[in-house]
Amino acid sequence: MKQFFLSAIIFMFFLSFASAQVKTALKEENRTCSKGSQPALVLNIPNTSADKVRDTWESFIKSYKGKTDYNKKDKEVFTDDALIKEMSENTVDIIARIDETEKGSELTVWFNLGVTFLSQKEFSKQFDVARKLLEKFSDKLSADLLEELLKEQEKILKKLQADYKDIEKEEEKRKKDILDYKETIRKMEENIKKADEDIKLKIAEKAKKKTEVDEQTKKVTEVENDIKKSQK
């Protein structure tokens, strides 16, 4: 029973594990940001909230040493002077915007190389670096989601294990109750048997005592009669 219980939990976890894999779709489009209409990389991320994507992006982009701030007015995450050596010897400014979609969220990223914005047509090698950077981000997002999922599943497992132990304790208690009840029944049966034997003895004693009472009654009657005769 316990083995089946744990197997079911593991099976549920792997079903959730599969659903937590982020299958992103990357494309290049001209999108409008605070710097105007510029070429950008657009990442469609299904089944993931914009808040989660933004939190993960801000954590991820820190590894590139730039200063990151969120602009509430433009709803953009701006990273100033990021170091992406494979992309440029100079620092790169990165603008990211995360929007909610019907199926999840969309991450749009602009790479400002200083003179111009990154595009596949003009900077094919650098564009490949940006693509790999976003693929790396996608992997981190999947890893973060799986870590959250693991914590959730561990919490569920802990609760189920506690419930399981409670059931085991209740089962043991009921087994003890049954033994106690059986012992009580055994003692009651002994008491019934003894009472039955006592009743048989009392019946015999009662019959004997009845005979004595009858004999004594007869004697009393005889004495009374003798008294009556003597008074005539």
C-alpha positions as CSV (number, residue, x, y, z in Angstrom):
1,M,0.0,0.0,0.0
2,K,2.8,2.4,1.0
3,Q,4.8,1.6,-2.2
4,F,1.7,2.2,-4.3
5,F,1.1,5.6,-2.5
6,L,4.6,6.8,-3.2
7,S,4.5,5.6,-6.8
8,A,1.4,7.6,-7.4
9,I,3.1,10.7,-6.1
10,I,6.1,10.2,-8.3
11,F,3.8,9.7,-11.3
12,M,1.9,12.9,-10.6
13,F,5.3,14.8,-10.3
14,F,6.4,13.7,-13.7
15,L,3.1,14.7,-15.2
16,S,3.6,18.2,-13.7
17,F,7.3,18.1,-14.7
18,A,6.3,17.7,-18.4
19,S,3.8,20.5,-18.2
20,A,6.4,22.8,-16.6
21,Q,8.8,22.6,-19.6
22,V,8.7,26.0,-21.3
23,K,8.5,25.6,-25.1
24,T,9.3,29.1,-26.4
25,A,9.1,30.4,-29.9
26,L,11.6,33.0,-31.0
27,K,11.3,35.5,-33.9
28,E,12.6,38.8,-35.0
29,E,10.3,41.8,-35.5
30,N,10.3,45.5,-35.6
31,R,8.7,46.6,-32.3
32,T,8.1,50.0,-30.7
33,C,9.9,50.7,-27.5
34,S,10.8,54.0,-25.6
35,K,13.5,54.4,-28.3
36,G,11.1,54.2,-31.2
37,S,10.5,51.4,-33.6
38,Q,13.5,49.1,-33.6
39,P,14.4,45.5,-34.5
40,A,13.8,43.2,-31.6
41,L,13.8,39.6,-30.6
42,V,10.4,38.3,-29.5
43,L,9.9,35.3,-27.3
44,N,6.5,33.7,-27.0
45,I,6.2,32.0,-23.6
46,P,3.1,29.8,-23.1
47,N,1.5,29.1,-19.7
48,T,3.7,31.5,-17.8
49,S,2.6,34.8,-16.2
50,A,4.2,38.1,-17.2
51,D,5.2,38.7,-13.6
52,K,7.1,35.4,-13.4
53,V,8.9,36.1,-16.7
54,R,9.8,39.6,-15.6
55,D,11.2,38.4,-12.2
56,T,13.2,35.7,-13.9
57,W,14.5,38.1,-16.6
58,E,15.7,40.6,-14.0
59,S,17.5,37.8,-12.1
60,F,18.9,36.4,-15.3
61,I,20.2,39.6,-16.8
62,K,22.2,40.5,-13.6
63,S,24.8,38.0,-14.7
64,Y,25.8,40.5,-17.5
65,K,26.9,43.1,-14.9
66,G,24.7,46.0,-16.2
67,K,22.5,48.2,-14.0
68,T,18.9,47.0,-14.3
69,D,15.8,49.1,-13.5
70,Y,12.1,48.9,-14.2
71,N,10.5,51.8,-15.9
72,K,6.9,51.9,-14.8
73,K,5.9,54.5,-17.3
74,D,7.1,52.6,-20.4
75,K,6.7,49.2,-18.7
76,E,10.2,48.3,-19.7
77,V,13.1,46.6,-17.9
78,F,16.2,48.6,-18.9
79,T,19.7,47.2,-18.4
80,D,22.4,49.8,-18.8
81,D,26.0,48.9,-19.9
82,A,25.6,45.1,-20.0
83,L,28.7,43.1,-20.8
84,I,28.1,40.6,-23.6
85,K,31.7,40.0,-24.9
86,E,30.6,37.6,-27.7
87,M,28.2,40.3,-29.0
88,S,30.4,43.5,-28.6
89,E,33.6,44.7,-27.2
90,N,31.7,47.7,-25.8
91,T,28.8,47.6,-23.4
92,V,25.3,46.9,-24.6
93,D,22.1,48.5,-23.5
94,I,19.2,46.1,-23.2
95,I,15.5,47.0,-23.2
96,A,13.0,44.2,-22.3
97,R,9.2,44.4,-22.2
98,I,7.0,41.6,-20.9
99,D,3.3,41.5,-22.0
100,E,0.5,39.2,-21.0
101,T,-1.0,37.2,-23.9
102,E,-4.0,34.9,-24.1
103,K,-1.8,31.8,-23.8
104,G,0.8,33.1,-21.5
105,S,3.2,36.0,-22.0
106,E,5.5,37.6,-24.6
107,L,9.1,38.8,-24.0
108,T,10.4,41.5,-26.4
109,V,14.1,42.4,-26.2
110,W,16.0,45.1,-27.9
111,F,19.8,45.2,-28.0
112,N,21.3,48.7,-28.4
113,L,24.8,48.3,-29.7
114,G,25.5,52.0,-29.3
115,V,25.3,53.2,-32.9
116,T,22.3,51.1,-33.9
117,F,20.0,48.3,-32.6
118,L,20.8,44.6,-33.2
119,S,19.2,43.0,-36.2
120,Q,19.9,39.7,-38.0
121,K,20.4,41.3,-41.4
122,E,23.1,43.7,-40.2
123,F,24.7,41.7,-37.4
124,S,24.2,38.0,-38.1
125,K,26.9,36.8,-35.7
126,Q,25.9,39.1,-32.9
127,F,22.2,38.1,-33.6
128,D,23.2,34.5,-33.1
129,V,24.7,35.4,-29.7
130,A,21.4,37.2,-28.7
131,R,19.4,34.2,-29.8
132,K,21.6,31.9,-27.7
133,L,21.2,34.4,-24.8
134,L,17.4,34.1,-25.0
135,E,17.6,30.3,-25.3
136,K,19.7,30.4,-22.1
137,F,17.0,32.6,-20.5
138,S,14.3,30.1,-21.6
139,D,16.3,27.3,-20.0
140,K,16.6,29.3,-16.7
141,L,12.9,30.0,-16.8
142,S,12.1,26.3,-17.2
143,A,14.5,25.5,-14.4
144,D,12.9,28.1,-12.1
145,L,9.5,26.8,-12.9
146,L,10.5,23.2,-12.2
147,E,12.1,24.3,-8.9
148,E,8.9,25.9,-7.9
149,L,7.0,22.9,-9.0
150,L,9.3,20.6,-7.0
151,K,8.7,22.7,-3.9
152,E,4.9,22.5,-4.5
153,Q,5.1,18.8,-5.0
154,E,7.3,18.3,-1.9
155,K,4.7,20.3,0.1
156,I,1.9,18.1,-1.2
157,L,4.0,15.0,-0.6
158,K,4.7,16.1,3.0
159,K,1.0,16.7,3.6
160,L,0.1,13.4,2.1
161,Q,2.7,11.6,4.2
162,A,1.4,13.2,7.3
163,D,-2.1,12.1,6.4
164,Y,-0.8,8.6,5.7
165,K,0.8,8.5,9.1
166,D,-2.4,9.7,10.7
167,I,-4.3,6.9,8.9
168,E,-1.7,4.4,10.1
169,K,-2.0,5.6,13.7
170,E,-5.8,5.4,13.5
171,E,-5.6,1.9,12.0
172,E,-3.3,0.8,14.9
173,K,-5.7,2.4,17.4
174,R,-8.7,0.6,16.0
175,K,-6.8,-2.7,16.0
176,K,-6.0,-2.2,19.7
177,D,-9.7,-1.3,20.3
178,I,-10.7,-4.6,18.7
179,L,-8.3,-6.5,20.9
180,D,-9.7,-4.6,23.9
181,Y,-13.2,-5.4,22.9
182,K,-12.4,-9.1,22.4
183,E,-10.8,-9.2,25.9
184,T,-13.9,-7.5,27.3
185,I,-16.1,-10.0,25.6
186,R,-14.0,-12.9,26.9
187,K,-14.3,-11.6,30.4
188,M,-18.1,-11.0,30.0
189,E,-18.5,-14.5,28.7
190,E,-16.6,-15.8,31.8
191,N,-18.9,-13.7,34.0
192,I,-21.9,-15.0,32.3
193,K,-20.7,-18.6,32.6
194,K,-20.0,-18.1,36.3
195,A,-23.4,-16.3,36.8
196,D,-25.1,-19.2,35.1
197,E,-23.3,-21.7,37.4
198,D,-24.3,-19.6,40.4
199,I,-27.9,-19.6,39.3
200,K,-27.9,-23.4,39.1
201,L,-26.4,-23.5,42.6
202,K,-29.0,-21.1,43.9
203,I,-31.8,-23.0,42.4
204,A,-30.6,-26.2,44.2
205,E,-30.2,-24.2,47.4
206,K,-33.6,-22.7,47.0
207,A,-35.2,-26.1,46.5
208,K,-33.4,-27.4,49.6
209,K,-34.4,-24.4,51.6
210,K,-38.1,-24.8,50.4
211,T,-38.1,-28.3,51.7
212,E,-36.8,-27.0,55.1
213,V,-39.3,-24.2,55.1
214,D,-42.2,-26.7,54.4
215,E,-41.0,-29.0,57.1
216,Q,-40.7,-26.2,59.6
217,T,-44.1,-24.9,58.7
218,K,-45.5,-28.3,59.3
219,K,-43.9,-28.4,62.7
220,V,-45.2,-25.0,63.6
221,T,-48.7,-26.1,62.6
222,E,-48.5,-29.2,64.7
223,V,-47.4,-27.2,67.7
224,E,-50.2,-24.7,67.2
225,N,-52.7,-27.5,67.0
226,D,-51.4,-29.0,70.2
227,I,-51.8,-25.7,72.0
228,K,-55.4,-25.4,70.8
229,K,-56.2,-28.9,72.1
230,S,-54.6,-28.1,75.5
231,Q,-56.9,-25.1,75.9
232,K,-60.1,-26.9,75.5
